[in-house]
Structures are given as C-alpha cells and as structure tokens.
C-alpha cells in the first residue's frame, strides 16, 4: 500500500537529458522501504532526473504529461499557475491546485483546506517526482484525485557544482546554479534559479525567483534528519485572462480589455522551512516525525471592473492576504515476521496542520488600489488520525486495509462592519462564522503476483474533499438590484464537502527484457461535487452539484530496443459525467444542466508518445527525440455549450553531451509545437463573460546549456 514519502533517496543525475531511463524507478512504499513502481500495488508512476533535464525546468507540465491519468495544462499565465487534475479531480480550478495533494520532501505543499500551489516547487532541484492515483491516495487526507510528491536529492556521490542557462521564444530566460554533496553521513543541496518571460500574449510578462535548500544528516545507523528550506519570490506576473472564441480566432495573442484596464496581475512571496526526523526504535519499528512552518503573501489585482456591483456589500477587485501556516506529524511503523517471506506491516500516525491569514479586499480602480471593501481574519486547521495494515496471505498474495479520520474546521472573523452609506443601500453586517467538515475514509486492496513478471492488484476506498477557503470566500453575486438580505461577503456556508467512492483494478507486466506495460481501470462515484457556479471579472463562486461519475482506463508502455532506442507511451480514456440534473448560476443567467453532460475541463482522451535515440559513441554525445502530445476536447462550461477542440502537438529535441576531466557539459535544443498549430492550451471553466479560452504557444524554441564540475 502506497503511503507517505518523507525521505528522499539520492539518485544520480544523468547527461544527456534523453539518456537511458530506468524501467522500474524507485518509489517509497507504506512500509518505509524502497520499492519499485512494479512492486507497488497501486497505479503509481515516477519521473526521474533524466526526464526533468530535458526542458526549461520551470513548470511541472514539462514532465508530467507522460504520466497516464493526469492532465496538466500550461495556461501560459504565471499569475494563475497550472491546471492540474488527476482522473478528472481538480479540473474546476480557476487558479491554484484543487483535489490533488502536493508534497515536497515530506512537507505538504497543499494547505489544510486542500489548495496547493505548483509554482512553489523548484523543479530544477527535483530528483524524482511520484504520481499516485486511485483509492490509496485517500490515505493522504483531504484529497480526492491523487498525490504528487517531489523529492530533492544530491546529484551523486561527492561534491558537484552545476551552472545552467536557457533562452527561449518570447523572451524566456532562465539562469540556475546548484551545489550538491552526497556523502555517507551528510548530503546537501543548494539550488537557486531566476526565470523571466515577456509572454507570448499581450500583458503576460512574469518574473520568478526561487531558492531551495536541503540538508540531510545520518547521525548513526538508526537515525536520519532532513532540513528543507525554500523561498519563492514572484514580484511581477501579469494576467492576460481568457478570451472569447471570436477574440481567440481573430488574434490569440491579445489580452481582453478588462485585463488591460484593470492591470490584472499578481505578486507572490512565500517562505517555508521544514524538518523530518526518522529513528529506528528496533529492527522492526520505525518512528517518523515532521514539523514545518511557512508564510505566503499575495497581492492580486483582479480584472473586476468598476460598476454598480460595488455596493456596500461587495468585496472589491484587489485581494491582499498575509498567510502563516504550520504543521506536525508523527508516524510509527512496525513489522511482524510470519516466516521467511511473509510479514504483517502496521502503520499508524497523527497529523495536525493549521493556516491563518489576514485578508483584505479593495476596489481596483484601473490597477490602483482604492477603498477598503473587505477585512477579515481567517483560519483553517485539520486534525487527522490514520492507521493501516498490510498482510502477506501467501508468498504471492497480499491484503491491505486502512482508514483515515479527518476533521477540518474553517473560521472567519469579519473586521469590516459598516453602515449603509445611503438609504438605498444595505448595511454590511458582521459575516463572521465557522464551518466544520469531518469524514472517516476506509481503503482496502489486494495484490497478487502469480509469476515474477506480473503484478495484479485491486483497490477500493472512499474519498473526501472540502471546499478551499478561496472557494468559500465569495457568496453568489447579489446582482442589481440586490435581493433583500443578499450579501456577497462572508463564508459561503451553503457549500458542502464532496464525498466519493473509488475502485480500480490494474496490472503491471514485464513483457520482455527492457519492456514494461502497465494498465488500470477505474470507477469513481461522487456526491455533492464542488463546481464553479459563477465566474466573472476574476471572482468565482462555487456550489454543490448532485452526483457525478468518472470511469476510465490508463495504459503506459516503456521499452528499450538495443542500446540506442527507447519508446514511451501513455494513454488515458476518461468518461466524466454529471449524473443528476441541476441548476448552474442564478437569476436571469441561471441554466439547467441536464444529466449526462460532461464535466468541463476534463479531456476524454489524452496521449503521450516519445521515441528517443541515443546512439552509442556518437560524435559529441549526440542524442535526439520526438514527442507527440494529444489532448482531447475540453468543454468550457457545465452546459457544454462550447469546447476547445482536441489538439495533437509535435515536439522535437536534440542534444549533445561531453566530458572533459572533471567537467560534464550538455547542450539542448527543443522545438515545441513544431507544426505551429493554433490551439487552446486550457480553458477557464464557467467563465461568466464567455472568456473561456487560454491560447497555447505557437511554434517555439528552447536552447539550454549546462556545465557541471565534480570535485575530487
């Protein structure tokens, strides 16, 4: 059973970027032992450093599109982050990550309310990325779709210093420096990078600076300590927002006038430090603890225009918050031997996480901060208790079962209580309040290895996903004139947590030497699905729909053909539907959504195919690769009234690698969207002004240089 991965394993970085990729990457299992993806009894994939080196190393979308079951769309908008969904969970997100847990070096990158930020992940220092799909992800708490874990580690044994530079189309530039040391007692990683872009679209420039540091210390054979610190500084990111279909077709590079008039954009600063300590209490018992602290500051200028909606109860068009968060966890694992090959593995733990924020809202007067319209203190915390057991019934058959009890509490103190400025407006009353959510989610699984080359498994479990504070922050718009008693500030107390039932069966088959095939079928039923209700001017409100279903299949193939050729294939089919009729929106814009409509933002088909060539002894370490990436049709709203067409994109790359004494040099040239296809890379679900479409880049190029010195 796949569980928390709190300790990174050092993996050697390889040059060139398209060098040999391991068929069975190592992941961390529930029993706290290193385990290959083939042995793991769940749908889990791993991407290693060899793949990460093959791009700009800025966005997770560069590497995770080769993982089945996951849809990760680069919006070409650094003010809004990526759109990441697993088996259809998370597709509703207008910004940030929902429905998927993010963990970096054992420290959560997802807040207690379930919202995460992929932009805080320093891809340049990652050695391995794991993606867990299916029922066993529920043992990580408030997450419905899956878990993405990133592991930092040294580049190899001894001390190494690496410098890198990359330039690309539309003013993209990245500079990076990394030092790593891998030793028997200590390992160190220090990574710094700076990325800037002019943006392909109008009003889409951005700057991002990151520092990521990790120190690992092995005190003795029984204990290990890791300290991780990272900083994200994004002082500048313009938001071009979405386009209406006619705008996209006329000029996909343009930004909507609302983005320009209101100077939409975001400024982010985040700092975090965390520690993980492991202690073997005996040969059979392991204690793991973690503790972390962090802060995040945000200034977000929305494209919300001035107008009659800015009544006394409106919350403004500029959002500012200062957020502090912290958490701790304790886990104990114990093994009981039942013979030479059989074991009973027991794991239990507790986790506590808390987030506090001071949030203000102001009028956005053409990009200038106006009058205060919202002032509140928010807090959310979770307390979770989990336990699980894995029992070897025979040498080839294993049974696993577990449960996690989660309690999540939201509270807001409204500090902005104002009388009506005129008789025709309403008072802005005290909107303080609290919400509590709780669930106990069981999971169970069975795995069978009839022969060493075949692993069959089946899992079933229940899921739990609360609304995030961002989704709770706005009530549906009152409109003009406003109904009596309608207010737009305060918690949206009508929102409920969604609950789901997950089931999957899968197989992993080593077809022949150097060839591996993975397949999984899944069925998910959800009630009280959280969906976008209204979305206009950068402000989004949410509601619960009825029942939904997600059914699909995942297939991946990795094969080597001699020393020079490697092929990768990942296919996903997803049928995501509303199973009950409901009403979306309110007032004159309300729309009845019939049962059977597709969940917006979820492609029914996606595919990745790669053929890589690394000829032995080639001049200058020459290597090359070709990629095909297919994303199916993306419906833009619950009514399925429009859709971004399916698109297939061709990417090409070529590289060289040289070694001179203690130096390793590499050069990489990429051409993405080589056929210059005009397509929408993502959609903004249920956007109120029909600005659904976010155009993808046309043909674009990347040129990267890396130099690494190994100290003797």
Secondary structure as UniProt FT lines:
FT   TURN            17..18
FT   TURN            23..24
FT   STRAND          26..28
FT   TURN            30..31
FT   STRAND          34..36
FT   TURN            37..39
FT   STRAND          43..48
FT   HELIX           49..52
FT   TURN            53..54
FT   HELIX           61..64
FT   TURN            65..66
FT   TURN            68..69
FT   STRAND          70..73
FT   TURN            78..80
FT   STRAND          83..86
FT   TURN            87..88
FT   TURN            90..92
FT   STRAND          100..104
FT   TURN            105..106
FT   STRAND          107..108
FT   TURN            112..113
FT   HELIX           118..120
FT   HELIX           123..125
FT   STRAND          126..133
FT   HELIX           135..140
FT   STRAND          146..152
FT   STRAND          158..168
FT   HELIX           169..171
FT   STRAND          172..182
FT   STRAND          186..197
FT   TURN            202..203
FT   STRAND          206..220
FT   TURN            221..222
FT   STRAND          223..238
FT   HELIX           245..250
FT   TURN            252..253
FT   HELIX           257..261
FT   TURN            262..263
FT   STRAND          265..280
FT   STRAND          285..301
FT   TURN            308..309
FT   TURN            312..313
FT   STRAND          318..337
FT   STRAND          343..365
FT   TURN            366..367
FT   STRAND          368..392
FT   STRAND          397..414
FT   TURN            423..424
FT   STRAND          433..451
FT   TURN            452..453
FT   STRAND          454..465
FT   HELIX           469..472
FT   TURN            479..482
FT   TURN            484..485
FT   TURN            493..494
FT   STRAND          498..512
FT   TURN            513..514
FT   STRAND          515..527
FT   STRAND          530..536
FT   TURN            537..538
FT   STRAND          539..544
FT   STRAND          547..561
FT   TURN            562..564
FT   STRAND          565..578
FT   STRAND          582..584
FT   HELIX           587..589
FT   STRAND          591..593
FT   TURN            595..596
FT   TURN            600..601
FT   STRAND          605..613
FT   TURN            616..617
FT   HELIX           619..621
FT   STRAND          623..631
FT   STRAND          634..635
FT   TURN            638..639
FT   STRAND          643..644
FT   STRAND          647..660
FT   TURN            661..662
FT   STRAND          663..672
FT   TURN            674..675
FT   STRAND          680..683
FT   TURN            685..686
FT   TURN            688..689
FT   STRAND          693..695
FT   STRAND          700..711
//
